[in-house]
Amino acid sequence: MHDMDSIAAYIARDSEFHAAKQVERFFASVERLKTHPRMGRIVPEIGHASIREISVGNYRLIYHLKEEDLAEVLTVHHSARKFPFVRVLPNIRGVRRKR
């Protein structure tokens, strides 16, 4: 949630309307994950089947597929920025950076 709040605050500096729309897109994507948790692609920087992502505009919603029907959002990250290994990997046991 902190990631989404930060993104919304940044966008709202220019447009509260667009900030609200972006947050709606994030939540709509999370809702789709509830019924289709495997819909995202495997994050290429990690290369592990349980770490997946979906694109939401210019953002990557990165999540952990904890069970076949349970996904946990790890971070929402702007696609132009460096990959947030520090925010993704410490949360998942046994998953390492792809070499």
C-alpha positions as semicolon CSV with decimal commas, in nm:
position;residue;x (nm);y (nm);z (nm)
1;M;0,000;0,000;0,000
2;H;0,288;0,237;0,076
3;D;0,407;0,211;-0,286
4;M;0,063;0,299;-0,421
5;D;0,027;0,589;-0,176
6;S;0,365;0,728;-0,279
7;I;0,285;0,695;-0,648
8;A;-0,055;0,860;-0,599
9;A;0,101;1,149;-0,404
10;Y;0,358;1,202;-0,679
11;I;0,098;1,202;-0,959
12;A;-0,139;1,421;-0,754
13;R;0,117;1,703;-0,758
14;D;0,009;1,752;-1,119
15;S;-0,338;1,598;-1,121
16;E;-0,549;1,454;-0,843
17;F;-0,783;1,313;-1,106
18;H;-0,505;1,112;-1,276
19;A;-0,366;1,002;-0,939
20;A;-0,707;0,860;-0,845
21;K;-0,739;0,689;-1,184
22;Q;-0,398;0,524;-1,146
23;V;-0,485;0,395;-0,800
24;E;-0,812;0,256;-0,942
25;R;-0,609;0,071;-1,207
26;F;-0,384;-0,079;-0,937
27;F;-0,682;-0,201;-0,735
28;A;-0,856;-0,339;-1,044
29;S;-0,541;-0,538;-1,124
30;V;-0,525;-0,674;-0,770
31;E;-0,891;-0,776;-0,797
32;R;-0,814;-0,973;-1,116
33;L;-0,532;-1,150;-0,930
34;K;-0,788;-1,285;-0,683
35;T;-0,946;-1,499;-0,954
36;H;-0,643;-1,543;-1,184
37;P;-0,329;-1,540;-0,966
38;R;-0,109;-1,694;-1,239
39;M;-0,203;-1,432;-1,499
40;G;0,120;-1,235;-1,463
41;R;0,446;-1,320;-1,629
42;I;0,749;-1,446;-1,440
43;V;0,969;-1,151;-1,343
44;P;1,270;-1,182;-1,579
45;E;1,518;-1,035;-1,330
46;I;1,433;-1,314;-1,083
47;G;1,338;-1,605;-1,310
48;H;1,140;-1,787;-1,040
49;A;0,789;-1,914;-1,113
50;S;0,647;-1,780;-0,787
51;I;0,759;-1,418;-0,846
52;R;0,535;-1,264;-1,109
53;E;0,429;-0,926;-1,240
54;I;0,156;-0,752;-1,429
55;S;0,192;-0,422;-1,608
56;V;-0,037;-0,142;-1,498
57;G;0,035;0,152;-1,724
58;N;0,400;0,248;-1,667
59;Y;0,415;0,044;-1,347
60;R;0,505;-0,313;-1,262
61;L;0,288;-0,471;-0,994
62;I;0,518;-0,743;-0,859
63;Y;0,369;-1,022;-0,654
64;H;0,451;-1,354;-0,493
65;L;0,239;-1,654;-0,583
66;K;0,229;-1,808;-0,235
67;E;-0,009;-2,091;-0,328
68;E;-0,196;-2,186;-0,644
69;D;-0,478;-1,951;-0,550
70;L;-0,307;-1,693;-0,327
71;A;-0,098;-1,396;-0,440
72;E;0,074;-1,136;-0,220
73;V;0,167;-0,800;-0,373
74;L;0,531;-0,723;-0,295
75;T;0,574;-0,385;-0,460
76;V;0,446;-0,150;-0,728
77;H;0,735;-0,005;-0,919
78;H;0,780;0,234;-1,213
79;S;0,907;0,034;-1,510
80;A;1,172;0,293;-1,602
81;R;1,345;0,266;-1,264
82;K;1,607;0,014;-1,156
83;F;1,458;-0,315;-1,039
84;P;1,389;-0,312;-0,661
85;F;1,572;-0,632;-0,560
86;V;1,599;-0,510;-0,201
87;R;1,221;-0,475;-0,173
88;V;1,139;-0,805;-0,343
89;L;1,391;-1,072;-0,250
90;P;1,412;-1,038;0,130
91;N;1,043;-1,125;0,148
92;I;1,077;-1,465;-0,019
93;R;1,264;-1,762;0,124
94;G;1,477;-1,958;-0,120
95;V;1,444;-1,715;-0,411
96;R;1,765;-1,561;-0,540
97;R;1,861;-1,304;-0,799
98;K;1,887;-1,447;-1,151
99;R;2,247;-1,465;-1,273
